[in-house]
Amino acid sequence: MSLSLATLRVKIFADGADMAGILALYRNPLIKGFTTNPTLMRKAGVTNYEAFAGELLAAIPDRPVSFEVFADDFEGMEREATRIAAWGANVYVKIPITNTRRESAAPLVRRLAALGIKVNVTAVCTLGQVREVLPSLAGGPPCVVSIFAGRIADTGRDPVPLMAEAVTLAQPFPNVELLWASPRELLNVAHADASGCHIITVTHDILAKLPLLGRPLEDVSLDTVKMFAADARQGPP
């Protein structure tokens, strides 16, 4: 059976920090949650993190929203995580799998999960990191492990087998969902779905292509021919 929006099992989360775009996507029932990060916020011109979060959560009280800590030391991350978690019951706190010194965040993740804080462990790129962090989330509140499949693919490695194995590793942890992060194209939605991944974060440009999912290739061919014909009628450049 070919994949379509009707048969899609993986949950679609929107990734971005443009408030108008986020609120427009919130009206789409296909979008099950939202994620953001400091890089996206900087690109969107966000200058007041807490004010931005307050406005977003006031408009979106009923779907998961992930906000990331800014600190690089674990004491600072813990303080920020406790504060961010208090912003709303639907908030997940994004904690990077390591700090910039490659020190593991697993002990911090364990403490936060024990406090009942919903954690989104981010920037994960290896199965070793998955194996290390899953026990820290065991028995805690709903949590997410975000595997940066797109960045894995950027190194010339196929992320699909890794994601499929990560899904198997996560099966004994029913409170944990695996998230396919940093997709590069619409095909990655199909990849995430086939691997059994629970969630994929999708940027706004790829979200615009979702209606193409499973479209008959004959129709794609005809659209291409029509485009060439329209351009030809305008004459050579």
PAKEMI-343600 format. One record per residue (C-alpha): residue in three letters; y, z, x. Coordinates in Angstrom, 3 decimals. Example, Ala and Ser with C-alpha at 12.3 -4.5 7.8 and 13.67 -1.06 7.14 Angstrom:
<rs>
ALA  -4.500  7.800  12.300 $
SER  -1.060  7.140  13.670 $
</rs>
This chain:
<rs>
MET  0.000  0.000  0.000 $
SER  3.373  -0.973  1.429 $
LEU  5.953  1.722  1.918 $
SER  8.830  1.952  -0.532 $
LEU  11.305  4.567  -1.662 $
ALA  8.940  5.343  -4.535 $
THR  5.992  6.076  -2.216 $
LEU  7.950  7.838  0.544 $
ARG  6.589  11.316  1.324 $
VAL  8.859  12.368  4.201 $
LYS  12.042  14.149  3.103 $
ILE  15.327  12.454  4.000 $
PHE  18.062  14.634  5.491 $
ALA  21.496  13.172  6.231 $
ASP  22.849  13.725  9.746 $
GLY  26.593  13.741  10.225 $
ALA  29.859  15.670  10.140 $
ASP  32.125  13.432  8.063 $
MET  32.948  15.565  5.034 $
ALA  33.685  12.685  2.668 $
GLY  30.469  10.926  3.669 $
ILE  28.418  14.108  3.281 $
LEU  29.785  14.821  -0.188 $
ALA  29.108  11.239  -1.274 $
LEU  25.505  11.535  -0.076 $
TYR  25.106  14.844  -1.888 $
ARG  25.339  12.905  -5.134 $
ASN  22.223  10.961  -4.100 $
PRO  19.079  12.865  -5.184 $
LEU  17.127  11.097  -2.433 $
ILE  18.977  13.203  0.157 $
LYS  17.156  16.539  0.352 $
GLY  19.232  18.263  3.033 $
PHE  21.886  17.946  5.725 $
THR  22.166  18.521  9.479 $
THR  25.041  18.441  11.922 $
ASN  25.719  19.377  15.542 $
PRO  28.671  19.981  17.913 $
THR  28.679  16.366  19.144 $
LEU  28.920  14.960  15.609 $
MET  31.622  17.466  14.730 $
ARG  33.696  16.499  17.750 $
LYS  33.389  12.808  16.853 $
ALA  34.440  13.582  13.269 $
GLY  37.503  15.505  14.462 $
VAL  36.379  18.917  13.175 $
THR  38.627  21.576  14.728 $
ASN  37.697  24.681  12.729 $
TYR  33.926  25.128  12.602 $
GLU  33.809  27.989  10.116 $
ALA  36.339  26.407  7.766 $
PHE  34.382  23.136  7.839 $
ALA  31.142  24.991  7.099 $
GLY  32.740  26.979  4.283 $
GLU  34.018  23.841  2.579 $
LEU  30.665  22.096  2.958 $
LEU  28.615  25.022  1.663 $
ALA  30.933  25.547  -1.302 $
ALA  30.188  21.962  -2.310 $
ILE  26.480  22.031  -1.349 $
PRO  24.955  25.396  -2.299 $
ASP  21.477  24.175  -3.216 $
ARG  20.125  22.045  -0.349 $
PRO  19.300  23.039  3.251 $
VAL  22.169  22.661  5.712 $
SER  21.707  23.138  9.472 $
PHE  24.570  24.360  11.679 $
GLU  24.195  24.705  15.442 $
VAL  25.256  27.517  17.755 $
PHE  27.775  26.667  20.479 $
ALA  26.934  29.300  23.105 $
ASP  24.729  28.519  26.111 $
ASP  23.691  32.123  26.851 $
PHE  21.109  33.756  24.618 $
GLU  23.213  36.836  23.808 $
GLY  25.996  34.558  22.620 $
MET  23.535  32.403  20.664 $
GLU  22.163  35.498  18.942 $
ARG  25.617  36.702  17.910 $
GLU  26.574  33.270  16.619 $
ALA  23.243  32.793  14.843 $
THR  23.628  36.071  12.937 $
ARG  27.135  35.090  11.882 $
ILE  26.189  31.532  10.885 $
ALA  23.166  32.691  8.882 $
ALA  25.444  34.880  6.785 $
TRP  27.381  31.836  5.571 $
GLY  24.804  31.017  2.908 $
ALA  21.210  31.380  1.745 $
ASN  20.647  27.641  2.306 $
VAL  21.796  27.766  5.947 $
TYR  19.461  27.009  8.849 $
VAL  20.705  27.941  12.327 $
LYS  20.061  25.332  15.007 $
ILE  18.942  26.864  18.304 $
PRO  18.298  24.540  21.281 $
ILE  14.786  24.866  22.718 $
THR  16.308  25.806  26.089 $
ASN  19.740  26.583  27.466 $
THR  21.296  24.358  30.135 $
ARG  19.391  26.301  32.820 $
ARG  16.043  25.279  31.246 $
GLU  15.360  28.856  30.153 $
SER  13.210  28.963  27.020 $
ALA  14.782  30.032  23.745 $
ALA  11.394  31.087  22.326 $
PRO  12.065  34.857  22.700 $
LEU  15.425  34.478  20.913 $
VAL  13.811  32.384  18.178 $
ARG  11.209  35.118  17.684 $
ARG  13.927  37.776  17.270 $
LEU  15.902  35.664  14.819 $
ALA  12.850  34.795  12.725 $
ALA  11.920  38.500  12.626 $
LEU  15.378  39.177  11.173 $
GLY  14.679  36.691  8.390 $
ILE  17.032  34.036  9.760 $
LYS  16.036  30.453  8.991 $
VAL  15.940  28.711  12.361 $
ASN  16.028  25.012  13.207 $
VAL  14.754  24.730  16.785 $
THR  16.435  21.627  18.134 $
ALA  16.318  19.249  21.126 $
VAL  12.512  19.496  21.341 $
CYS  10.962  16.609  23.292 $
THR  7.497  17.712  24.463 $
LEU  4.283  19.010  22.924 $
GLY  4.459  21.890  25.405 $
GLN  7.729  22.970  23.804 $
VAL  6.156  22.686  20.344 $
ARG  3.205  24.842  21.419 $
GLU  5.548  27.411  22.938 $
VAL  7.880  27.834  19.989 $
LEU  5.500  27.730  17.011 $
PRO  4.101  31.253  17.562 $
SER  7.677  32.570  17.670 $
LEU  8.166  31.321  14.108 $
ALA  4.822  32.549  12.741 $
GLY  5.062  34.634  9.581 $
GLY  8.814  34.314  9.380 $
PRO  11.109  32.635  6.862 $
PRO  11.154  28.851  6.347 $
CYS  11.969  27.229  9.692 $
VAL  12.224  23.759  11.205 $
VAL  11.241  22.315  14.573 $
SER  13.306  19.211  15.363 $
ILE  11.588  16.766  17.699 $
PHE  13.975  14.178  19.128 $
ALA  11.713  11.186  18.658 $
GLY  14.518  8.679  19.180 $
ARG  15.377  10.117  22.576 $
ILE  11.675  10.103  23.471 $
ALA  11.559  6.403  22.551 $
ASP  14.636  5.783  24.707 $
THR  12.490  6.660  27.751 $
GLY  9.963  3.943  26.898 $
ARG  7.442  6.375  25.390 $
ASP  5.960  5.940  21.922 $
PRO  6.906  9.044  19.904 $
VAL  4.484  8.360  17.045 $
PRO  1.322  9.826  18.671 $
LEU  3.323  12.833  19.856 $
MET  4.675  13.446  16.357 $
ALA  1.221  13.115  14.815 $
GLU  -0.181  15.683  17.246 $
ALA  2.771  17.988  16.608 $
VAL  1.985  17.814  12.882 $
THR  -1.564  18.967  13.657 $
LEU  -0.267  21.805  15.852 $
ALA  2.046  22.975  13.058 $
GLN  -0.619  23.088  10.341 $
PRO  -1.501  26.784  10.950 $
PHE  2.182  27.685  10.434 $
PRO  2.931  27.033  6.735 $
ASN  6.519  28.261  7.021 $
VAL  7.360  25.584  9.623 $
GLU  8.421  22.007  8.896 $
LEU  8.578  19.322  11.573 $
LEU  11.643  17.117  11.676 $
TRP  11.919  13.630  13.219 $
ALA  15.351  13.654  14.866 $
SER  17.559  10.919  16.336 $
PRO  16.074  7.865  14.588 $
ARG  17.158  4.522  15.981 $
GLU  16.264  2.189  13.088 $
LEU  14.949  2.121  9.532 $
LEU  11.421  1.561  10.884 $
ASN  11.502  5.162  12.121 $
VAL  11.470  6.354  8.493 $
ALA  8.136  4.575  8.098 $
HIS  6.958  6.051  11.406 $
ALA  7.867  9.579  10.314 $
ASP  6.178  9.104  6.968 $
ALA  2.977  7.768  8.520 $
SER  2.805  10.574  11.099 $
GLY  2.878  13.240  8.387 $
CYS  6.228  14.575  9.554 $
HIS  7.905  16.668  6.866 $
ILE  11.554  15.644  7.379 $
ILE  13.568  12.910  9.073 $
THR  17.278  13.187  9.744 $
VAL  18.989  9.873  9.135 $
THR  22.482  8.833  10.186 $
HIS  24.768  7.264  7.617 $
ASP  24.395  3.733  9.017 $
ILE  20.604  3.832  8.683 $
LEU  20.853  5.472  5.258 $
ALA  22.747  2.379  4.098 $
LYS  19.615  0.322  4.894 $
LEU  17.219  2.468  2.828 $
PRO  17.214  0.035  -0.128 $
LEU  15.609  -2.505  2.254 $
LEU  12.529  -0.310  2.670 $
GLY  9.469  -2.345  1.684 $
ARG  11.536  -5.372  0.621 $
PRO  9.422  -8.568  0.397 $
LEU  9.721  -10.473  3.658 $
GLU  10.017  -13.756  1.759 $
ASP  13.263  -12.406  0.301 $
VAL  14.449  -11.386  3.751 $
SER  13.676  -14.904  4.985 $
LEU  15.594  -16.491  2.111 $
ASP  18.624  -14.244  2.705 $
THR  18.628  -15.311  6.340 $
VAL  18.482  -19.005  5.404 $
LYS  21.340  -18.518  2.937 $
MET  23.420  -16.804  5.623 $
PHE  22.842  -19.667  8.062 $
ALA  23.686  -22.220  5.350 $
ALA  26.919  -20.423  4.408 $
ASP  27.979  -20.265  8.041 $
ALA  27.101  -23.954  8.562 $
ARG  29.315  -24.983  5.625 $
GLN  32.267  -23.449  7.425 $
GLY  31.753  -25.858  10.310 $
PRO  31.343  -25.166  14.029 $
PRO  33.486  -22.446  15.564 $
</rs>
